[in-house]
Amino acid sequence: MLPASAAQAGVAVGDTPPDFLGKTRGGDSVLASDMHGKVVVIAFWASWCGYCQKELTVLAGIQKLISPEKLQVVAVDVDDHDTFLRLSHALPKIAPGLIYTFGQAPVSKSYAIKTIPRTWLIDRDGKVAYAHDGYDDDTLNDLANEINSLLAKPMQPAAALSS
């Protein structure tokens, strides 16, 4: 795991995150804008990261509890492409309900990934609401509370978003 204290530049709370979240095993592009109206959890991870595996399991449990109409977890793999392809067969069985993408180059750079796991929570209006470096047992309560608060928060009227 990279140090949690590594400086993160680029995406910050209050920002509209970069739209492109990588491609699925089938080659489909995943865009944050396509999930507007949902709470979106974007989790950057790698196969060699034990904390990432724990976080993905927790996020899959949360995804199972909350319908994909309200919440979508996108797990962005920063491994090399061959590793992603090898893993992509087993991932839905290990942590079901998540959208898995390969995001090593352009996605990792656009999000300025220096630490993994690195997780962003995007509100239903498409803005970054929370960000987490690393993962530990206390993170579960934080994630659950933050997701619940975002689900309870009403969307802004379209006019308010454009001003």
TORDO-229115 format. One line per field, with one value per residue (C-alpha): x, y, z; residue in three letters. Coordinates in steps of 0.001 Angstrom, whole numbers. Example, Ala and Ser with C-alpha at 12.3 -4.5 7.8 and 13.67 -1.06 7.14 Angstrom:
// residues 2
xx	c(12300,13670)
yy	c(-4500,-1060)
zz	c(7800,7140)
aa	c(ALA,SER)
***
This chain:
// residues 163
xx	c(0,1241,1438,-1891,-140,875,-370,-3453,-3804,-6517,-9934,-11182,-14405,-16853,-15399,-17131,-14968,-13420,-16148,-14267,-13997,-12354,-13557,-15195,-13839,-16198,-14702,-17640,-16754,-18064,-18901,-19739,-22211,-24263,-24944,-26249,-29027,-27350,-24816,-21621,-18704,-15477,-12916,-9396,-7779,-5155,-4975,-1852,-3465,-4940,-6760,-8335,-9716,-11294,-12785,-14233,-15947,-17460,-18544,-20156,-22126,-23279,-24179,-26235,-28209,-28928,-30484,-28421,-31081,-29898,-26237,-23523,-20052,-17408,-14198,-11333,-8440,-4984,-3258,-1888,-4467,-3591,-4069,-7413,-8587,-7520,-9250,-12407,-13891,-13764,-14500,-18311,-18253,-15905,-17594,-20881,-22896,-19968,-19004,-15369,-13219,-9612,-8226,-4465,-3383,-5808,-8199,-5510,-3830,-7047,-7785,-4116,-3916,-980,-2583,-4675,-7209,-8458,-12204,-14500,-18194,-20094,-23445,-26549,-25793,-22430,-20124,-17428,-18815,-16213,-12760,-10826,-7168,-6528,-8870,-9176,-11954,-13158,-13704,-16782,-18768,-17626,-18608,-22010,-22784,-21611,-23556,-26702,-26343,-25923,-28939,-31047,-29921,-32279,-30909,-30413,-32865,-31292,-31295,-29253,-26632,-26004,-25516)
yy	c(0,3467,5789,7337,10631,10979,14266,14005,16665,16948,15790,17465,17626,19912,19177,17512,14406,13342,11603,8599,5733,3191,307,-2918,-6331,-6184,-2864,-648,2825,3679,7352,9041,11289,8230,7689,11196,10984,8114,8164,6848,5293,5236,2893,2603,-731,-3304,-7088,-6968,-4623,-6495,-3410,-2997,-6544,-5806,-2560,-4176,-6822,-4123,-2049,-5123,-5631,-2016,-2300,-5421,-3517,-506,-837,59,2667,4643,3645,2371,1284,1444,-449,895,-1570,-17,-3332,-3943,-4830,-8552,-8867,-7059,-9432,-12461,-11194,-9961,-13452,-13981,-10452,-10617,-13760,-12253,-8845,-8926,-5920,-3636,-2304,-3263,-1192,-1068,2363,2131,4948,7745,7228,6976,10086,12106,11254,11794,8390,8226,6081,2934,2152,5613,6175,9023,9377,11350,12892,12557,15922,14633,16436,14902,14815,12707,11264,8554,7548,3988,1666,322,-1109,2354,3271,1031,3219,6373,5014,3816,7139,9170,7063,7297,11080,11373,9138,11287,14563,15854,16622,20279,21729,21941,25764,25754,23497,25788,28960)
zz	c(0,-775,2230,3170,3768,113,-1251,-3436,-6078,-8635,-7420,-4237,-2253,-4068,-7522,-10414,-10831,-14138,-16142,-17559,-15051,-17335,-19447,-18415,-19383,-22366,-23508,-22524,-21247,-17779,-17241,-13959,-15802,-16778,-13057,-12362,-9769,-7893,-5112,-6708,-4870,-6892,-5349,-6779,-5912,-6968,-6671,-4488,-1935,1033,2319,-1110,-966,2434,1164,-1976,140,2375,-634,-2210,1010,947,-2752,-1962,696,-1512,-4944,-8017,-8831,-5775,-5372,-7687,-6660,-9386,-8608,-10721,-11007,-11313,-12091,-15575,-18225,-18355,-14587,-14823,-17558,-15510,-12377,-14041,-14260,-10483,-9264,-9528,-7366,-4770,-4540,-6506,-7660,-8383,-11792,-12424,-14744,-15828,-15040,-14867,-17174,-18068,-15162,-12480,-13851,-14059,-10408,-9395,-7692,-5290,-2570,-2721,-1720,-2644,-2529,-3508,-2741,-5347,-4454,-6602,-8223,-9484,-7019,-4835,-1300,544,-103,1734,1622,2718,4557,8094,10246,11273,7623,7422,9823,8049,4627,5843,7534,4536,2034,4178,4425,646,-13,2335,762,-1942,-5367,-6236,-8768,-12226,-12135,-8910,-10471,-13427,-11371)
aa	c(MET,LEU,PRO,ALA,SER,ALA,ALA,GLN,ALA,GLY,VAL,ALA,VAL,GLY,ASP,THR,PRO,PRO,ASP,PHE,LEU,GLY,LYS,THR,ARG,GLY,GLY,ASP,SER,VAL,LEU,ALA,SER,ASP,MET,HIS,GLY,LYS,VAL,VAL,VAL,ILE,ALA,PHE,TRP,ALA,SER,TRP,CYS,GLY,TYR,CYS,GLN,LYS,GLU,LEU,THR,VAL,LEU,ALA,GLY,ILE,GLN,LYS,LEU,ILE,SER,PRO,GLU,LYS,LEU,GLN,VAL,VAL,ALA,VAL,ASP,VAL,ASP,ASP,HIS,ASP,THR,PHE,LEU,ARG,LEU,SER,HIS,ALA,LEU,PRO,LYS,ILE,ALA,PRO,GLY,LEU,ILE,TYR,THR,PHE,GLY,GLN,ALA,PRO,VAL,SER,LYS,SER,TYR,ALA,ILE,LYS,THR,ILE,PRO,ARG,THR,TRP,LEU,ILE,ASP,ARG,ASP,GLY,LYS,VAL,ALA,TYR,ALA,HIS,ASP,GLY,TYR,ASP,ASP,ASP,THR,LEU,ASN,ASP,LEU,ALA,ASN,GLU,ILE,ASN,SER,LEU,LEU,ALA,LYS,PRO,MET,GLN,PRO,ALA,ALA,ALA,LEU,SER,SER)
***
